[in-house]
Every structure is written in structure tokens, then in C-alpha cells.
Amino acid sequence: MRTRLKVIREYKEMSQLELAEKSGVSLRAIQAYEQGYKDISKAQLATAIKLADALGCDVKEFIGGKA
């Protein structure tokens, strides 16, 4: 499964570890969001904003399903 979060991260040529370090969101959480174990649309707003800021995109770009 390719989530929008994963597609955007790969497009930005960023590893999961780099995203974790840049966003302050744990590597495990990023892996869980990308693998669909956790629903990114149910993440805390602060977490979604950290990820969006680190990726240089809007939260709406990765919330809402699969790519």
C-alpha cells in the first residue's frame, strides 16, 4: 500500500529516518502511518502539522487515503 504520506516523502527524496528527525515525529509512528497500521487522518493535529512542515506541504496533501 502506498499512502499519500509515503508518496510525498519519496517525492521529496527523504528517508523515513530523515522525516522523523526533521519533524520530531517518531520513526515508528511514520512507519505505522505509511504502512496503514495507524490512520494518519486520526493523528493529532500537531503531529500532522509537524509532518507537513518537514515535508514542505499542506496537511491536506497527505490526509485522506491512498495515492
N, C-alpha and C positions, 0 to 999 in steps of 0.2 A: 504494500500500500504506500502510495506517495502522497503525503499530506501537503497542503499548501505551504506549511511552515518549512518542510524539508525542501520543497522545490525552490522556495525563495532563498533559503540558506545555501543550497548548492549553486544557485544562480549567482549569488554574491561570492562564490568560491571560498566559503567559510566552513571549517570543520565544526562538528558538534562541540568539541572542546573549546575552540575559539569563541563560539557563540556563548557558551557557558561563562567563560572568563570575561567577555565583553559585557554581557548582560547582567551577570550576578545571579542567574538562574542556574540551578544545579544541573550537572550533566545528566543525571538520572531522570530529572523532570523533562529535559529536552528530548531524551531518548524515548521516554514514555509518550510524549505528545506526538513525536514523529512516527512512532510505531502504532499509534492508536490505542494504547493501553489507558491513556488519560485523554479526556476530551478538552482540547485547547479552548473551546468556546465556554467551558465551565471553569477556566482558570481565573484566579483573582485578577482584577483589572490591573493592579500594579505589576504582576508578572507579565501579562500581555504587553503592557507598555514598555517594560524593560526589554523584552524580546524585539518589539518593533523598533525601538530606538537603536538597539545594537545592529539590527538589520538595515536600518535606514529606510523603513517603510511604514505604512499605516497599519494599525492593528486589523482593520477590516480586510487587508490583503491576505491574511492567513487564518482568519476566523471564518468558519462556515463550510468546512467539508474537505473533500479530496480534490486534488489537482487533476 
